[in-house]
Amino acid sequence: MAKKQTAGRDQLGEFAPQFAALNDDVLFGEVWAREDELSPRDRSLITCAALMAQGLFPQLEAHMRIARDNGVTRTEMVALITHLAFYAGWPKAWSAFGLAKDVYGDAE
């Protein structure tokens, strides 16, 4: 069983309780839990690609950590960023590589 997501409530629970509940219960509690449709690893790859393409780097860093925990290797993350550099933009790839180095370090 996957770890229950509480980031929404932890960070926005009092300020935006409905958004926090949707984040924790629907997005992560229901959508991410549909492992028969897409594995957490595949969802992580897709999510990181979407966030990089949009240049949403604070969220990308958090999702890179989730991706690492979901089994996405450093080699796979490097390949994802390199591939997207041609579609999303070279500067976004440079920024994403900075995050990936922080998240993955030298470990494989």
PLY file of the C-alpha trace (Angstrom):
ply
format ascii 1.0
element vertex 108
property float x
property float y
property float z
element edge 107
property int vertex1
property int vertex2
end_header
0.00 0.00 0.00
1.31 3.45 -0.94
2.18 6.01 1.69
-0.74 8.41 2.31
-0.07 11.85 0.88
-0.44 14.68 3.37
1.49 17.51 1.69
-1.68 19.40 0.79
-3.01 19.40 4.31
0.45 19.97 5.79
1.14 23.05 3.65
-2.29 24.44 2.80
-4.76 22.73 5.13
-5.84 25.80 7.05
-5.38 28.30 4.21
-7.02 26.33 1.37
-8.66 23.24 2.88
-10.64 22.20 -0.21
-7.56 22.37 -2.44
-5.56 20.47 0.17
-8.18 17.72 0.31
-8.34 17.47 -3.49
-4.55 17.24 -3.65
-4.22 14.56 -0.98
-7.41 12.55 -1.47
-8.22 12.82 -5.18
-4.95 13.48 -7.04
-2.69 11.34 -4.89
-5.30 9.21 -3.11
-7.31 8.16 -6.18
-5.53 9.04 -9.44
-2.02 8.03 -8.40
-3.44 4.92 -6.72
-4.72 3.43 -10.00
-1.73 1.17 -10.41
-3.59 -1.23 -12.70
-3.68 1.55 -15.32
-0.21 3.10 -14.89
2.50 2.19 -12.43
3.75 4.84 -9.99
7.05 4.77 -11.92
5.30 5.55 -15.21
3.19 8.26 -13.58
6.39 9.80 -12.22
8.01 9.87 -15.66
4.92 11.48 -17.18
4.59 14.00 -14.37
8.26 15.00 -14.51
8.01 15.45 -18.27
4.93 17.64 -17.97
6.41 19.78 -15.20
9.70 20.26 -17.05
7.90 21.19 -20.27
6.00 23.88 -18.37
9.06 25.11 -16.48
7.51 24.38 -13.09
10.78 23.70 -11.34
9.78 23.76 -7.63
7.16 21.08 -8.34
9.57 19.26 -10.67
12.13 18.91 -7.90
9.54 17.41 -5.57
8.36 15.01 -8.27
11.93 14.01 -9.15
12.27 12.87 -5.54
9.02 10.92 -5.87
10.26 9.50 -9.20
13.50 8.36 -7.58
11.50 6.69 -4.81
9.26 5.09 -7.47
12.26 3.47 -9.16
13.19 5.98 -11.87
16.96 5.76 -12.15
19.38 8.62 -12.65
20.11 7.30 -16.15
16.40 7.35 -17.01
15.93 10.87 -15.62
18.93 12.11 -17.62
17.47 10.51 -20.75
14.06 12.09 -20.07
15.59 15.57 -19.67
17.82 15.17 -22.72
14.90 14.04 -24.86
12.67 16.88 -23.68
15.39 19.48 -24.28
14.49 19.33 -27.97
10.75 19.66 -27.37
10.51 21.86 -24.26
13.61 24.00 -24.63
17.31 23.93 -23.92
17.18 26.36 -20.95
14.52 24.23 -19.27
16.78 21.20 -19.67
19.68 23.06 -18.05
17.46 23.98 -15.12
16.11 20.45 -14.84
19.62 18.99 -14.86
20.52 21.19 -11.90
17.59 19.73 -9.98
18.39 16.17 -11.08
21.97 16.51 -9.86
20.67 17.61 -6.46
18.10 14.81 -6.29
20.16 11.95 -7.73
23.71 13.03 -6.98
26.26 10.56 -8.24
24.23 7.50 -7.26
22.63 5.27 -9.85
0 1
1 2
2 3
3 4
4 5
5 6
6 7
7 8
8 9
9 10
10 11
11 12
12 13
13 14
14 15
15 16
16 17
17 18
18 19
19 20
20 21
21 22
22 23
23 24
24 25
25 26
26 27
27 28
28 29
29 30
30 31
31 32
32 33
33 34
34 35
35 36
36 37
37 38
38 39
39 40
40 41
41 42
42 43
43 44
44 45
45 46
46 47
47 48
48 49
49 50
50 51
51 52
52 53
53 54
54 55
55 56
56 57
57 58
58 59
59 60
60 61
61 62
62 63
63 64
64 65
65 66
66 67
67 68
68 69
69 70
70 71
71 72
72 73
73 74
74 75
75 76
76 77
77 78
78 79
79 80
80 81
81 82
82 83
83 84
84 85
85 86
86 87
87 88
88 89
89 90
90 91
91 92
92 93
93 94
94 95
95 96
96 97
97 98
98 99
99 100
100 101
101 102
102 103
103 104
104 105
105 106
106 107
